[in-house]
Structures are given as structure tokens and as C-alpha cells.
Amino acid sequence: MSITRRGLGAATLGTGLAAAFIRRAAANNLEKAKRAGELVVATEMHFAPFDFTEGGRQSGLNAELFAEFAKDIGVKVTFQDLPWPAVLPGLEAGRYDLVGGPATITRARAERYRFSVPVAEATVALLKSARDTSITKPQDIAGRQLGCATATAQLAQFQAFVATLPGSTPPIREYQSFSEAYADLAAGRVVAVANSLPNIAYVAKQRPNVFSVVQPPFGAKSYFGYIGRKDADSAPLMDALDATIVKMRNDGRLAALQTKWFGQSFETPDTVPPPQV
């Protein structure tokens, strides 16, 4: 009888362990992050004012927004700083939970990834040298050497815009980061760099004697969002991130962060709009 009881107890224990294993295996990404106490987010820390380093420490809108998200879900956030071309492939390979670039919400990306609700506008604009009086509108860049970061939505829109200009313009010089493009602009190796309006406005605000914004912006109206995988395991995590962003939008904290880092706030929708680019 005792053997039978032990056997039955072992069978019951085995069933319980198997069920616990199945529950662990079936845990979604949000549950996994909560169990680990850590959410791993990839970014490129050369994308001010969203993400950059200052005094050896991460700074920018992303760090502050994800600090609020971390409070809401009860974990700490660990950022991985990577070159932008490597960020999305790493997400697909499961090396981290989210991409906190953020990135422009485009049709091509939306087909492959799930975006968070927007955190800022991403309309493209031009940055020029503050000393250059020959560029007063975007069309004045025709025929001149231009720069942009590689593998970005801004580059695609910039290329489309340049194709509409008269005459022949040299191929746009592509950089691994916008910081490199700005350095070449300051050195006179390119006459203008295209990036989103929030980024351009921040750079010009920080160095008004070196850079200025070319008005008006060009390209279709677009938005920045954070990126997750488009699967059932990622859905609860993305839902939670959306809830934090919408809450911050409604109580004014998102507008305050935008004003702090961009010098202005933007009207952003509380759902992901159909991409225009």
C-alpha cells in the first residue's frame, strides 16, 4: 500500500511539475520580463533627443518614458546600445524584448512588426549650416552633396524628394549614425542632412551657431513608435506599453517630455494610424 501511495504521489507530483513546466513554457514576453525582473530594450544611442549619451550616461526622451513604463509593469529596463542596421534583425532573433529606437511607422515595417502608439511626429526636415545663406528652402539643395543615416525611413523619403529636383544631384552620402552625418555637415563635407523634424529641431537648438533648420519640412506626415514582434507572445507586452503611453498622453506627461526634449509638443493619436510612408 505504501508503495502504491508513493507511486501515486510521484505520479501526482510528476503531473504537477509537467503542468508547471508547460505554464513556464507558455509564458508570454511580459510575464517572462516580470519573472526576470528585467525588460531588455535595444536602441541606438546616437539619435538625440530620443537616445544619446551625456557624461557617459544615457539621456533623452526614451530613458524617461521607459522609466515610467518600468514602474507600471514592475521591472527594471536594461538598454542595449547597437548600430541601427543591427537593431531590427536582433529583435527578430529574440535577443531582446523591444526596440526603443523609436522608428518611423512605415507601411513596410508595419507589415513585419508591431508598433506602439505614437510618441512623437516624424515628418522629415533638413538641417544645414547656420553660415550657409544659399539654402532658404528644401529645393535649394539640388545638385549638391547631401547626407542621411543609412537604413532609415528618413533616407527613403529624402531619396524620393531629391529625385523630384531639377538637374543631377550626387548620391546621398549614407552614414551609420546621424551623429556622423552632423559632424560632416559641420565640417562642410555635405550641405544638408535629412532627419525627422524633432531630431533636427533639437540639434539646431543645442548648437544654434553651427546649425539651422530649413523650412518647411517635406514628405508625408508620419509618426515615431516603439517596435515589438508581431506575435501572440509579444502582444501583452505591447498592450502594456501602449497603455503607459496613452496614460502619459492623457495626463500631459508625454507633452511635457516632448517640450523638454524637442522644444515643442506634438499632437499624437492614441492608436497607430495607417502609415503614410
C-alpha positions in Angstrom: 0.0 0.0 0.0 2.8 2.4 0.9 4.5 1.7 -2.4 1.3 2.4 -4.2 0.9 5.6 -2.3 4.4 6.7 -3.1 3.9 5.8 -6.7 0.6 7.7 -6.9 2.2 10.6 -5.1 5.1 10.5 -7.5 2.7 10.4 -10.4 0.8 13.4 -9.0 4.0 15.3 -8.4 5.2 14.5 -11.9 1.9 15.7 -13.3 2.2 18.9 -11.3 5.8 19.5 -12.4 4.8 18.9 -16.0 1.9 21.4 -15.7 4.2 23.9 -14.1 6.7 23.4 -16.9 4.0 23.9 -19.5 2.9 27.1 -17.8 6.6 28.4 -17.8 7.0 27.4 -21.4 3.8 29.1 -22.4 4.6 32.4 -20.5 4.4 35.4 -22.8 7.1 38.1 -23.0 5.5 40.3 -20.4 5.3 37.5 -17.9 8.9 36.5 -18.6 10.1 40.1 -18.0 8.2 40.2 -14.7 9.7 36.9 -13.6 13.2 38.0 -14.5 12.6 41.5 -13.1 14.1 42.9 -16.2 13.0 44.2 -19.6 15.7 44.3 -22.3 15.3 47.1 -24.9 17.6 47.7 -27.9 18.3 51.2 -29.1 20.9 53.3 -30.9 22.3 55.9 -28.6 23.2 58.3 -31.4 19.7 59.5 -32.0 19.3 62.7 -29.9 17.0 63.7 -28.4 15.4 60.3 -28.1 18.5 58.5 -27.1 22.1 59.7 -26.6 24.9 59.6 -24.0 25.9 62.6 -21.9 28.7 62.4 -19.4 28.9 58.6 -20.1 25.2 58.1 -19.2 22.1 57.5 -21.2 19.9 60.6 -21.7 16.9 61.6 -23.7 13.2 61.0 -24.0 13.4 57.2 -24.3 15.1 56.8 -20.9 12.5 58.9 -19.2 9.5 57.3 -20.9 10.7 53.7 -20.3 11.4 54.6 -16.7 7.6 55.3 -16.4 6.8 52.0 -18.2 9.1 50.1 -15.9 7.2 51.5 -12.9 3.9 50.4 -14.5 4.9 46.8 -15.1 7.2 46.5 -12.1 10.6 45.7 -13.7 13.9 47.4 -14.4 14.8 48.3 -18.0 18.2 47.4 -19.5 19.1 49.2 -22.7 21.4 47.7 -25.3 23.2 50.2 -27.5 23.6 48.9 -31.0 24.2 50.3 -34.6 20.8 50.9 -36.1 21.1 48.5 -39.0 21.6 45.6 -36.4 18.6 46.5 -34.2 15.7 45.0 -36.1 17.4 41.8 -37.1 18.3 41.3 -33.4 14.6 41.8 -32.5 13.6 39.1 -34.9 16.2 36.8 -33.5 14.8 37.3 -30.0 17.9 38.9 -28.5 15.8 41.5 -26.6 12.1 42.2 -25.9 11.6 45.6 -27.6 13.2 48.2 -29.9 13.1 51.6 -28.3 14.6 53.5 -31.2 12.0 54.7 -31.8 11.4 54.3 -35.5 9.2 55.9 -38.1 6.0 53.9 -38.6 6.1 52.9 -42.2 4.0 50.5 -44.3 6.8 48.1 -44.8 7.7 48.0 -41.1 4.1 47.7 -40.0 3.7 44.6 -42.1 6.5 42.9 -40.3 6.5 44.4 -36.8 4.0 45.7 -34.2 4.4 49.4 -33.4 3.4 51.1 -30.2 1.1 54.0 -30.3 3.0 57.1 -31.5 5.2 59.1 -29.1 6.1 62.0 -31.5 5.7 63.2 -35.0 8.3 62.1 -37.5 7.9 64.4 -40.5 11.2 64.9 -42.4 13.1 68.2 -42.4 16.6 69.4 -43.4 19.5 70.6 -41.2 22.0 73.0 -42.8 25.0 75.0 -41.7 24.0 78.2 -39.9 26.5 80.0 -42.1 25.0 78.8 -45.4 22.8 81.5 -46.8 22.3 79.8 -50.1 19.7 77.3 -48.8 16.5 79.0 -47.8 14.1 76.2 -48.8 14.4 72.5 -49.4 14.6 72.8 -53.2 17.8 74.8 -52.9 19.8 71.6 -52.2 19.5 70.5 -55.8 22.9 69.4 -57.3 24.7 69.4 -54.0 26.2 66.8 -51.7 23.7 65.6 -49.1 23.8 63.3 -46.1 21.5 61.0 -44.1 21.7 57.9 -41.9 21.6 54.6 -43.7 18.7 52.1 -43.4 16.2 54.7 -42.1 12.8 55.9 -43.2 14.2 59.4 -43.5 16.7 58.2 -46.1 13.9 56.7 -48.2 11.8 59.9 -48.1 14.9 62.0 -48.7 15.8 60.0 -51.8 12.3 60.3 -53.2 12.3 64.1 -52.6 15.8 64.6 -54.2 14.5 62.6 -57.3 12.0 65.4 -57.9 14.6 68.1 -58.0 15.8 69.5 -61.4 19.2 68.6 -62.7 21.6 65.9 -61.4 22.3 65.6 -57.7 25.2 63.3 -56.4 24.1 60.2 -54.5 23.1 60.9 -50.9 26.1 60.1 -48.6 24.9 57.4 -46.1 26.2 57.2 -42.5 26.0 54.6 -39.8 24.6 57.2 -37.4 23.1 60.7 -37.6 25.9 61.9 -35.3 28.4 61.1 -38.1 26.2 63.0 -40.6 26.0 66.1 -38.4 29.8 66.0 -38.0 30.3 66.0 -41.7 27.8 68.8 -42.1 29.7 70.9 -39.5 32.9 70.2 -41.4 31.3 71.2 -44.8 31.5 67.8 -46.4 27.8 67.9 -47.0 25.5 70.9 -47.3 22.4 69.4 -45.7 21.3 66.4 -43.6 17.7 65.0 -43.6 16.2 63.7 -40.4 12.9 63.9 -38.6 11.8 67.4 -37.5 12.0 66.7 -33.8 15.6 65.5 -34.1 16.6 68.4 -36.4 15.0 70.9 -34.1 16.9 69.5 -31.1 20.2 69.7 -32.9 19.7 73.2 -34.1 18.5 74.3 -30.6 21.7 72.8 -29.0 24.1 74.4 -31.5 22.4 77.5 -33.0 25.7 79.0 -34.1 26.5 75.8 -36.1 23.2 74.5 -37.5 19.8 75.8 -38.5 16.6 74.1 -39.7 15.4 74.5 -43.3 11.7 75.3 -43.5 9.2 73.9 -44.4 9.5 70.2 -43.7 8.9 67.8 -46.6 7.4 64.4 -47.1 4.2 62.8 -45.8 3.2 63.3 -42.2 4.4 60.4 -40.1 5.0 59.3 -36.5 7.5 57.6 -34.3 6.7 54.4 -32.4 8.5 51.7 -30.5 8.8 48.3 -32.1 7.9 44.8 -30.9 7.5 41.4 -32.6 4.1 40.7 -34.2 3.2 37.5 -32.4 0.9 36.3 -29.6 3.8 36.2 -27.0 4.6 39.8 -27.6 1.0 41.2 -27.6 0.6 41.6 -23.8 3.9 43.5 -23.6 3.0 45.8 -26.5 -0.5 46.3 -25.0 1.1 47.3 -21.7 3.4 49.7 -23.4 0.5 51.3 -25.3 -1.4 51.7 -22.0 1.5 53.6 -20.5 2.0 55.9 -23.5 -1.8 56.7 -23.7 -1.9 57.4 -20.0 1.1 59.7 -20.3 -0.5 61.4 -23.3 -3.8 61.9 -21.4 -2.3 63.3 -18.2 0.1 65.6 -20.0 3.4 63.8 -19.2 4.1 62.9 -22.8 3.6 66.5 -24.0 5.9 67.7 -21.1 8.6 65.2 -22.3 8.2 66.4 -25.9 8.6 70.0 -24.9 11.6 69.2 -22.7 13.5 67.4 -25.5 12.1 68.9 -28.7 11.3 72.4 -27.7 7.7 71.8 -28.7 4.9 69.3 -28.2 3.1 67.3 -30.9 -0.4 66.1 -31.3 -0.2 62.3 -31.4 -3.1 59.8 -31.9 -3.9 57.2 -29.2 -3.9 54.4 -31.8 -1.5 53.6 -34.6 -2.7 55.4 -37.7 -2.4 53.9 -41.2 1.2 54.6 -42.3 1.5 57.3 -45.0 5.1 56.4 -45.9 
